[in-house]
Amino acid sequence: MNTGDIQDILPLVSQPSRYLGSEINIVKKDLNRVALKVALAYPDLYEVGTSHFGLQILYDILNRRDDIAAERVFTPAVDMAARLRETGRPLSTLESGVPLGRFDIVGISLLYELNYTNVLTLLDLSDIPLYARERNADHPLIIAGGPCTVNPEPVADFFDAMVVGDGETVLLEMADLWLAWRSGGDGRRETLLKSWSRLTGVYIPGFFEARYDDRGIQILIPRFREYATVRRAVLPDLDQAPFPRAPIIPYGRPIHDRVRLEVARGCTRGCRFCQAGMIYRPVRERSPETLMTLLDDAIAATGYEDVSLLSLSTGDYGCIAPLLARLMKQYSGEHVAVSLPSLRAGTLTQELMEQIKKVRKTGFTIAPEAGSQRLRNVINKNVSREDILRTVADAFGAGWQVIKLYFMVGLPTETNADLDAIVDLVKDLRRPGGGRGRKGKINVSVGTFIPKSHTPFQWCGQVPIGASREKIESLKARLNLPGVQVKWQDPEVSYLEGVFARGDRRLSTLLVAAYRGGCRFDGWGDQFRFDIWRQAFESTGVDPEFYTTRTRDPEAPLPWDHIDVGVSREFFRSEWAAALAAETIGDCRSGVCNHCGVCDFDTLEPRIYGPESMSPDVVDIAPTSRGVPDYKTLQIHYTKLGSGRYFGHLEMVNIFTRAIRRAGIPVKYSQGYHPMPRISFQDPLPIGMESEEEVFYLTVNGEVRPTEIPARLNACLPEGLDVTNCQLAPSKSARRTPSAAHYRIHHEQSVFMPPRLDAFAVASSHILMRTNPKGRQTQIELKDVVLDIHQRSLRELEMTLNLIPGSIVRPVEILQAIFDLPEEIVKQVTVRKMAIVPGMTSWTKN
């Protein structure tokens, strides 16, 4: 969906930069010059999808090939989807604006069950039939990947193929087989699907037929005897895995707006509730030297000031302490902060805390999951109450002000005493050190336990909605304490997730019914409509209790039995028995194998890097000069035109700040908790307004030459922003704030009627009423604001506005007040702020 195709829509939707497709580090190819076109789709909003690093990995892998082009598409927000339907436009990719239906393959990431209605949105907006059986050779092949494919059955009917496990190499193998199939002359899709089915990790749903026994349990019958089980694809060595060295920098406010560095894949802790800890085995760490190289490239290519070290349990990384020390030594001088988002109590040591806070104290979450030690033993959460208390006390003592805690209700064997233990633990954590330390703020998140496939708890029932709500309400009431904030997930949302987490193919009909009823973005609280889901359950005859609260027979077939993640069914059974006995097992990092069945100890086994793996740091990274550097402030002029008008002010500040870092311009930073570059902008422009000349001030090292700044910055800026001049800034006292602003306003239709303008001209007064968010009204006299306004045509105006401190009026407000235009017409107006001379109070034509 490029701006050329949707120029008339963008002014009418929220956060239009989501749809620009002009981000730094994107890849644009001529689609007519490649053999295979792949659309990588994420079934959620842009700011969520761009935060999923797996999508960036696949994008990078495919686009390294000259014969393949990969482009991105995300589920459009509700307002954009409505506009596409109204105008009859199909959903298109960001890079080229080509409709999804014209791609050869559409790959959809499945990371969350409540994104499934968004999958249907992507297909429906692209005029692609929802069911695979309804598509023909004119439609793209629809494939899927991601953790939800370990139980693919609820959405199996919609996909031609699904990748189970690590997709980095599998996707390229599928691409090569597609290219061979296309050039071979056999146009039958089944020929291609058969070749794909021979790849490890590729599931072809159409090669299995679903039947149901007298208990209603799904049994899959394979069409081909040799293709009865799909084994998960596993990369044995992450150091050999491709990784994007220049990741795309999203616009707006993505969920994760930083460099993300995957330090390890898999986990050895063995938490019995955790599906990820089972399906990503064995643990495979990247070597510290590889991580340093990848990070050097990523920071240079993005200009990010934050780095997140990712894994299921980052604190368990074998040489985390020396790695973090190396990172801090190398990057603290550049004000790059490091966060460890996935930590266990006991792994966040004082040594790590001291390293992290060298730049700024990034946040972290501790997940005790359960309040009592007995229940933590049931789920094999090998962390003690003392570990939790000590970790939180150390964090508060090191200067952290907020600690996040995560708990679950409805865990197997849970009693009221276990819920009481949550309350007791939080109360003790509020005042670390047995009441001797200062109080800290505790943010508590509470969710309902959802049994997942391929875990020891895959047979147990999920707590009903009413019981879950009662438990959460009780915790909320008892944790209504000073310094404690409680957040929770709606039990109805958790219930629906539970239905799809362990569902079968009968749920595809339910999903379509809910989608047709209006369900979208089910994972978003403001969009979730459980009333529609209830109607869909009734209309399709699907009993949700069959998938959630029912306790399953360990001997009965499971919908996901044909998916082999490597962990044996015998291991899951033994772990289920150990859970009921509240017995724990150890971490196989210690060298004691728990015989889960994943490793063959030939090509596949745990890959750990201990502290000795970090080579001595021979590079002297310390500053060579002593004393305080000499700084100077520059006045930088830039234009904001075309697609640049869709950047909000804060978004634009981020764009410039990261461009400055990528350009290697040494700047002065503020002091305090969160050091920021010394940069200030004159007049924040609203989204939708262009400008021929804007100004910001930047304090830089005294050796920087102003004449070099425009070229260096423009090489790092996206389309729509352009630096035109740079010079030494006058002193703050000499900087003159413009007292007037001059605008040229255009609309594609003849909307500026002369009688309205004439009436304004002869009126002695024209009051604009404003109402603030609290309902308070103020009056502004527009005759004092509008210094000049005249028509160039029925489609174009010029106006000069007085900039009255505290009562700044935007041109669109003037248009509504004078011409009484509908809101939609006003939104489609192009407003361009003209180049001005500071201090002028009347408009001058160039």
Residue pairs with C-beta under 8 A, 6 or more apart in sequence:
1 19
1 21
1 73
1 76
1 91
1 92
1 93
1 94
1 97
2 20
2 21
2 92
2 94
2 95
2 96
2 97
3 10
3 19
3 20
3 21
3 22
3 642
3 643
4 97
5 89
5 92
5 97
6 19
6 89
6 97
8 748
8 828
9 80
9 83
9 84
9 87
9 89
10 16
10 19
10 646
11 688
11 827
11 828
11 829
12 79
12 83
12 824
12 827
12 828
13 19
13 77
13 79
13 80
13 83
14 77
14 79
15 46
15 47
15 77
15 252
15 648
16 646
16 687
16 688
17 251
17 252
17 646
17 647
17 648
17 651
18 45
18 46
18 47
18 74
18 76
18 77
18 80
18 251
18 252
19 46
19 76
19 80
19 94
20 94
20 251
20 643
20 646
21 72
21 93
21 94
21 95
21 96
21 97
22 643
22 718
22 719
22 720
23 248
23 249
23 250
23 251
23 718
24 248
24 249
24 302
24 658
24 659
24 662
24 716
24 718
25 246
25 247
25 248
25 249
25 301
25 302
26 94
26 95
26 248
27 59
27 63
27 69
27 70
27 95
28 95
28 96
29 63
29 69
29 95
31 37
31 69
31 96
31 98
34 66
34 67
34 68
34 69
35 67
35 68
35 179
35 182
36 67
36 68
36 69
36 104
36 105
36 175
36 178
36 179
36 182
37 68
37 69
37 71
37 98
37 102
37 103
37 104
37 105
38 62
38 68
38 69
38 70
38 71
38 103
38 104
38 105
38 106
38 107
38 175
39 70
39 71
39 72
39 73
39 93
39 100
39 103
39 105
39 106
39 107
39 140
40 55
40 58
40 59
40 62
40 70
40 71
40 72
40 73
40 107
40 109
41 72
41 73
41 74
41 100
41 106
41 107
41 108
41 109
41 122
42 48
42 49
42 50
42 52
42 55
42 72
42 73
42 74
42 75
42 108
42 109
43 49
43 75
43 108
43 109
43 110
43 115
43 116
43 118
43 119
43 121
43 122
44 74
44 75
44 112
44 115
44 118
44 521
44 523
45 74
45 75
45 77
45 521
46 74
46 250
46 251
46 252
46 254
47 250
47 252
47 253
47 254
47 255
48 74
48 254
48 255
49 55
49 72
49 74
49 75
49 109
50 74
50 248
50 250
50 254
51 250
51 254
51 255
51 256
51 257
52 109
52 111
53 247
53 256
53 260
53 262
53 310
54 109
54 145
54 146
54 167
55 72
55 109
56 244
56 247
56 248
57 168
57 242
57 243
57 244
58 70
58 107
58 145
58 167
58 168
58 171
59 70
59 72
59 244
59 248
60 242
60 243
60 244
60 245
60 247
61 168
61 171
61 172
61 242
62 68
62 69
62 70
62 171
62 172
62 175
63 69
63 70
64 242
65 172
65 175
67 179
68 175
71 93
71 94
71 95
71 96
71 98
71 103
72 93
72 94
72 95
73 91
73 92
73 93
73 94
73 100
73 122
74 94
75 81
75 118
75 121
75 122
75 521
76 84
76 91
76 121
76 125
78 520
78 521
78 527
81 121
81 125
81 520
84 90
84 91
84 125
85 125
90 99
90 100
90 101
90 125
90 126
90 127
91 99
91 100
91 122
91 125
91 126
92 98
92 99
92 100
93 100
93 103
99 126
99 127
100 106
100 122
100 126
100 128
100 140
101 126
101 127
101 128
101 139
101 140
102 140
103 140
104 140
104 141
104 178
105 140
105 141
105 142
105 143
105 175
105 178
106 122
106 126
106 128
106 140
106 141
106 142
106 143
107 143
107 144
107 145
107 171
108 119
108 122
108 142
108 143
108 144
108 145
108 159
109 144
109 145
109 146
110 116
110 119
110 144
110 145
110 146
110 147
110 148
110 149
110 155
111 146
111 147
111 148
112 148
112 497
112 523
113 148
113 154
113 496
113 497
113 500
113 501
114 493
114 496
114 497
114 500
114 522
114 523
115 522
115 523
116 154
116 155
116 500
116 511
116 522
117 511
117 514
117 515
117 519
117 520
117 521
117 522
118 520
118 521
119 155
119 158
120 130
120 158
120 511
120 512
120 515
121 515
121 520
123 129
123 130
123 142
123 158
124 130
124 515
128 135
128 139
128 140
128 142
129 135
129 139
130 158
130 512
131 157
131 158
131 508
132 142
132 157
132 158
132 159
132 160
132 205
132 206
133 157
133 206
135 142
135 160
137 187
137 189
141 160
141 161
141 178
141 189
141 192
142 158
142 159
142 160
143 159
143 160
143 161
143 162
143 163
143 174
144 152
144 155
144 159
144 161
144 162
144 163
145 162
145 163
145 167
145 171
147 275
147 276
147 279
148 155
149 162
149 163
149 164
149 203
149 563
150 164
150 232
150 275
150 279
150 453
150 454
150 560
150 563
150 565
151 453
151 454
151 501
151 502
151 503
151 559
151 560
151 563
152 159
152 162
152 164
152 203
152 205
152 560
152 563
153 210
153 218
153 503
153 504
153 505
153 507
153 559
153 560
154 500
154 503
154 504
154 505
154 507
154 508
154 511
155 507
155 508
155 511
156 162
156 205
156 208
156 505
156 508
157 205
157 505
157 508
158 508
159 205
160 189
160 193
160 204
160 205
160 206
161 174
161 193
161 196
161 202
161 203
161 204
161 205
162 202
162 203
162 205
163 170
163 171
163 174
163 201
163 202
163 203
163 233
164 201
164 202
164 203
164 230
164 231
164 232
164 233
164 563
164 565
165 200
165 201
165 232
165 233
165 234
165 279
165 565
166 201
166 233
166 234
166 235
166 241
166 265
167 201
167 233
168 235
168 241
168 242
169 233
169 235
170 199
170 200
170 201
170 202
170 233
173 199
174 196
174 199
174 202
177 192
177 195
177 196
177 199
178 192
180 195
181 191
181 192
181 195
193 204
193 206
193 207
196 202
196 204
197 204
197 207
197 224
197 227
199 233
200 231
200 232
200 233
201 230
201 231
201 232
201 233
202 230
202 233
203 230
203 562
203 563
204 227
207 222
207 223
207 224
207 227
208 220
208 221
208 222
208 223
208 562
209 220
209 221
209 223
210 218
210 219
210 220
210 221
210 504
210 505
211 218
211 219
211 220
211 221
212 218
212 219
212 506
213 219
215 556
216 546
217 556
217 557
218 504
218 505
218 506
218 557
218 559
219 557
220 559
220 561
220 562
222 228
222 562
228 562
229 562
229 563
229 564
230 562
230 563
230 564
231 564
231 566
232 279
232 563
232 564
232 565
232 566
234 566
234 604
235 241
235 265
235 284
236 284
236 603
236 604
236 607
237 284
237 607
238 262
238 264
238 265
238 284
238 285
238 286
238 290
238 607
239 286
239 287
239 290
243 262
243 294
244 298
245 294
245 297
245 298
245 301
246 297
246 298
246 301
246 302
247 259
247 260
247 298
247 301
247 302
249 302
249 303
249 304
249 658
250 257
251 647
251 651
251 655
252 648
252 651
253 650
253 651
256 308
257 304
257 306
257 654
258 304
258 305
258 306
258 307
258 308
258 339
259 295
259 298
259 299
259 302
259 304
259 306
259 307
259 308
260 308
260 310
261 291
261 294
261 295
261 298
261 307
261 308
261 309
261 310
262 286
262 310
262 311
263 285
263 286
263 291
263 309
263 310
263 311
263 314
263 317
263 320
263 323
264 283
264 284
264 285
264 286
264 311
264 312
264 314
264 316
264 317
265 280
265 283
265 284
265 311
266 277
266 280
266 281
266 282
266 283
266 284
266 312
266 606
267 274
267 276
267 277
267 280
267 281
267 283
267 311
267 312
267 313
267 316
268 281
268 282
268 283
268 316
268 587
268 588
268 589
268 606
269 277
269 312
269 313
269 316
269 344
269 380
269 381
269 382
269 587
270 277
270 380
270 575
270 585
270 587
270 588
270 594
271 277
271 369
271 379
271 380
271 381
272 378
272 379
272 380
272 455
272 456
272 457
272 575
272 576
272 579
273 369
273 379
273 408
273 411
273 449
273 451
273 452
273 455
273 457
274 312
274 455
275 452
275 453
275 454
275 455
276 312
277 312
278 454
278 455
278 565
278 567
278 596
279 454
279 565
279 567
280 312
281 565
281 566
281 567
281 596
281 598
281 599
282 588
282 598
282 599
282 604
282 605
282 606
282 607
283 316
283 589
283 606
283 607
283 608
284 606
284 607
285 317
285 318
285 607
285 608
285 609
286 294
286 609
287 609
287 613
288 319
288 322
288 323
288 326
288 609
288 613
288 614
288 615
289 614
289 615
291 323
292 326
292 327
292 330
295 307
295 327
298 304
299 307
299 331
299 334
299 336
299 661
300 662
301 662
302 658
302 662
303 657
303 658
303 659
303 660
303 661
303 662
303 716
304 336
304 658
304 661
305 335
305 336
305 337
305 657
305 658
305 661
306 336
306 337
306 338
306 339
306 362
307 327
307 331
307 336
307 337
307 338
307 339
308 338
308 339
308 340
308 341
309 317
309 320
309 323
309 338
309 339
309 340
309 341
310 341
310 342
311 317
311 342
312 342
313 342
313 343
313 344
313 347
314 320
314 340
314 341
314 342
314 343
315 340
315 342
315 343
315 344
315 346
315 347
315 348
315 352
316 344
316 347
316 589
317 323
317 609
318 589
318 608
318 609
318 610
318 611
318 613
319 609
319 610
319 611
319 612
319 613
319 614
320 340
320 347
320 352
321 349
321 351
321 352
321 355
321 611
322 611
322 614
323 614
324 338
324 352
324 355
324 356
325 355
326 614
326 617
327 336
327 338
327 355
328 338
328 355
328 358
328 359
329 617
329 621
330 619
330 621
331 338
331 359
332 358
332 359
333 621
333 623
334 661
335 359
335 669
335 675
336 359
337 356
337 359
337 360
337 362
338 355
338 356
338 359
338 362
339 356
339 362
339 363
339 364
340 348
340 352
340 356
340 362
340 364
341 364
341 365
342 365
343 364
343 365
343 366
344 366
344 367
344 383
345 366
345 368
345 383
345 387
345 388
345 390
345 391
345 392
346 383
346 384
346 387
346 390
346 391
348 364
348 366
348 391
348 394
348 395
349 394
350 394
350 398
353 394
353 395
353 398
353 400
354 398
356 362
357 398
357 399
359 675
360 673
360 674
360 675
361 398
361 399
361 400
361 401
361 673
363 400
363 402
363 404
364 395
364 403
364 404
365 404
365 405
365 406
366 388
366 391
366 392
366 403
366 404
366 405
366 406
367 405
367 406
367 407
368 376
368 381
368 383
368 388
368 405
368 406
368 407
368 425
369 376
369 379
369 381
369 406
369 407
369 408
369 411
370 376
370 378
370 379
370 381
370 407
370 408
370 411
370 414
370 418
370 421
370 422
371 407
371 418
371 419
371 420
371 421
371 422
371 423
371 424
371 425
372 417
372 418
372 421
373 384
373 385
374 418
374 582
375 411
375 413
375 414
375 418
375 421
376 382
376 383
377 582
377 583
377 584
378 411
378 412
378 413
378 579
378 580
378 582
379 411
379 412
379 579
380 575
380 578
380 579
380 584
380 585
382 584
382 586
382 587
385 425
388 425
388 429
389 428
389 429
389 432
392 403
392 429
392 432
392 440
393 432
393 433
393 437
395 403
395 440
396 403
396 432
396 437
396 438
396 440
397 432
397 433
397 437
400 440
401 440
401 441
402 440
402 441
402 442
402 443
403 429
403 440
403 441
403 442
403 443
404 443
404 444
404 445
405 426
405 429
405 442
405 443
405 444
405 445
406 444
406 445
406 446
406 447
407 422
407 444
407 445
407 446
407 447
407 475
408 446
408 447
408 448
408 449
409 419
409 446
409 447
409 448
409 449
409 463
409 468
409 471
409 472
409 475
410 448
410 449
410 462
410 463
410 467
410 468
410 471
411 418
411 449
412 449
412 457
412 460
412 579
412 580
413 579
413 580
413 582
419 471
419 474
419 475
422 475
423 475
423 478
423 479
426 442
426 444
426 479
426 481
426 484
427 481
429 440
429 442
430 439
430 440
430 442
430 481
430 483
430 484
431 437
431 438
431 439
432 440
439 482
439 483
440 483
441 483
441 484
441 485
442 483
442 484
442 485
443 484
443 485
443 487
444 475
444 479
444 484
444 485
444 486
444 487
445 486
445 487
445 488
446 472
446 475
446 476
446 486
446 487
446 488
446 489
447 488
447 489
447 494
448 462
448 463
448 468
448 472
448 489
448 491
448 494
448 495
449 462
449 463
450 462
450 494
450 497
450 498
450 501
451 457
451 458
451 459
451 460
451 461
451 462
451 498
451 501
451 502
452 458
452 501
452 502
453 501
453 502
453 558
453 559
453 560
454 560
454 563
454 565
454 567
454 572
455 572
456 572
456 573
456 575
456 576
456 578
456 579
457 576
457 579
458 502
458 552
458 558
458 572
459 551
459 552
459 553
459 554
459 576
460 551
460 552
460 576
461 548
461 549
461 550
461 551
462 494
462 495
462 498
462 548
462 549
463 471
463 549
464 495
464 548
464 549
465 491
465 492
465 495
468 491
468 494
468 495
469 491
472 488
472 491
475 486
475 488
476 486
476 488
479 486
480 486
490 525
490 528
492 528
492 530
493 522
493 523
493 525
493 528
493 530
495 544
495 548
496 522
496 530
496 533
496 544
498 547
498 548
499 507
499 544
499 547
499 548
500 507
500 547
502 547
502 548
502 558
502 559
503 547
503 559
504 559
505 559
506 542
507 542
507 547
509 540
509 542
510 536
510 537
510 540
510 542
513 535
513 536
513 539
513 540
514 532
514 533
514 536
517 529
517 532
517 535
517 536
518 529
518 532
519 529
519 532
519 533
519 536
520 527
521 527
521 528
522 528
522 529
536 542
537 543
537 544
552 558
554 573
554 576
566 596
566 597
566 598
567 596
567 597
567 598
568 596
568 597
570 597
571 594
571 595
571 596
571 597
575 585
578 584
578 585
585 594
586 592
586 594
588 594
588 606
589 606
589 608
593 599
598 604
599 605
599 606
629 666
629 668
629 701
629 702
630 701
630 702
630 703
631 668
631 699
631 700
631 701
631 702
632 699
632 700
632 702
632 704
632 728
633 678
633 697
633 698
633 699
633 700
633 728
633 729
634 697
634 698
634 699
634 700
634 704
634 706
634 709
634 726
634 727
634 728
634 729
635 695
635 697
635 726
635 727
635 728
635 729
635 730
636 695
636 696
636 697
636 698
636 709
636 713
636 723
636 725
636 726
637 693
637 694
637 695
637 723
637 724
637 725
637 726
638 693
638 694
638 695
638 696
638 721
638 722
638 723
638 724
639 691
639 692
639 693
639 694
639 721
639 722
639 724
640 647
640 652
640 685
640 689
640 690
640 691
640 694
640 720
640 721
641 690
641 691
641 692
641 720
641 722
641 832
642 690
642 719
642 720
643 718
643 719
643 720
644 652
644 690
644 718
644 719
644 720
644 721
645 687
645 688
645 689
645 690
645 720
645 830
646 687
646 688
646 720
647 655
647 687
647 720
647 721
648 686
648 687
649 681
649 684
649 685
649 686
652 681
652 721
653 679
653 681
655 717
655 718
655 721
656 679
656 696
656 713
656 717
656 721
657 677
657 679
658 716
659 713
659 716
659 717
660 667
660 677
660 679
660 698
660 713
660 716
662 716
663 712
663 713
663 715
663 716
664 712
665 698
665 700
665 704
665 709
665 712
665 713
666 700
666 701
666 703
666 704
667 677
667 678
667 679
667 698
667 699
667 700
667 701
668 677
668 678
668 699
668 700
668 701
669 675
669 676
669 677
669 678
670 676
670 677
670 678
677 698
677 699
678 698
678 699
679 696
679 697
679 698
679 699
680 696
680 697
681 694
681 695
681 696
682 694
682 695
682 696
682 737
682 738
683 694
683 738
683 741
685 691
685 694
685 833
686 810
688 827
688 831
689 810
689 811
689 831
689 832
689 833
690 830
690 831
690 832
690 833
691 832
691 833
692 832
692 833
692 834
692 835
693 724
693 833
693 834
693 835
693 836
694 833
697 729
706 726
706 727
706 728
707 726
709 723
709 726
710 723
710 724
710 725
710 726
713 723
714 722
714 723
717 723
729 735
736 838
736 839
737 803
737 838
738 803
738 836
738 838
738 839
738 840
739 802
739 803
739 838
739 839
739 840
739 841
740 787
740 800
740 801
740 802
740 803
740 836
740 840
740 841
740 842
740 843
741 800
741 801
741 803
741 833
741 836
742 798
742 799
742 800
742 801
742 833
742 834
742 836
742 843
742 844
743 798
743 799
743 800
743 801
743 811
743 831
743 832
743 833
743 834
744 792
744 796
744 797
744 798
744 831
744 832
744 834
745 796
745 797
745 798
745 799
745 811
745 815
745 829
745 830
745 831
745 832
746 795
746 796
746 829
746 830
746 832
747 795
747 796
747 825
747 828
747 829
747 830
748 795
748 828
749 795
749 825
750 793
750 794
750 795
751 794
751 795
751 819
751 821
751 825
752 791
752 793
752 794
752 795
752 796
752 797
752 819
753 794
753 819
754 791
754 794
756 818
756 819
756 820
757 789
757 790
757 791
757 818
757 819
760 766
760 782
760 786
760 789
760 818
763 783
764 783
765 781
765 783
766 781
766 782
766 783
766 817
766 818
767 779
767 780
767 781
767 782
768 779
768 780
768 781
768 782
768 785
768 809
768 813
768 817
769 777
769 778
769 779
770 777
770 778
770 779
770 780
771 777
772 778
778 807
780 807
780 809
782 809
782 814
782 817
782 818
784 802
784 804
785 801
785 802
785 804
785 807
785 809
785 814
786 799
786 800
786 801
786 802
786 814
787 800
787 801
787 802
787 841
787 842
787 843
788 798
788 799
788 800
788 842
788 843
789 797
789 798
789 799
789 800
789 814
789 818
790 797
790 798
790 799
791 797
792 798
798 843
799 811
799 814
799 843
800 841
800 842
800 843
801 809
801 811
801 814
802 841
811 831
812 826
812 829
812 831
815 821
815 826
815 829
816 823
816 826
834 843
834 846
835 846
837 844
